[in-house]
Amino acid sequence: MRFLARGLVLLAGLSVGACASDRPPQDGSAAVREEVHPFVFDSLDERPVSREALRGKPAVLLFLTTWDLSSQAQVAVLVKMAERDGPKVSYAIVALHERHERELVEAYAHTLKVTFPVALGDSESRAGRGPLGDVHMIPTTIVIDAEGRLVKKHVGFQRADVIRASVEAAKSETIGASGR
């Protein structure tokens, strides 16, 4: 009986390991990064939130809703990171709200002292079918390298050090690719 129990435990462990190995790397370390599909979101001001506008340096794009407390906490983390990074890293928020909620999103960004671009998500993004793929959970933070390739998609609230590791991976990949 003990032999059977050990066998079942071993079999279960192998099954879990096999399933896990089929998944893509979760640390942004994939040898080939996929280029992000073109995107343009409706900015609340004149600063564009698009793939082309964010090219040239690493970018952090946060998808959120104003009613979610973890989104609010994530904004606070990114505001501090943006202050530290200055112009070396681009930051932007995409609020998954409809156009008629623009004033709510503007008040939210103002209250949280957001200094980087804020945009409204399109209907496809609100439905989880947007140009940046499956964004069904909020907050979702996407890190893109300077060439417009996906480095990491973080789902849920993330500490600054976790996002910082992805930003640093985006920087090192960019430096390595350009030969600097």
Protein Blocks (a to p, Z undefined) as FASTA:
>chain_A
ZZmmmmmmmmmmmmmmmmmmmpccfklpafbacdddddddddfblbdcdfklmgoiacdd
ddddfklmklmmmmmmmmmmmmmnmmmbccdddddbdfklmmmmmmmmmmnopabdcddd
dfklmnopafnlpafbccddddddfkopafbdcedjddfklmmmmmmmmmmmmmmmnoZZ
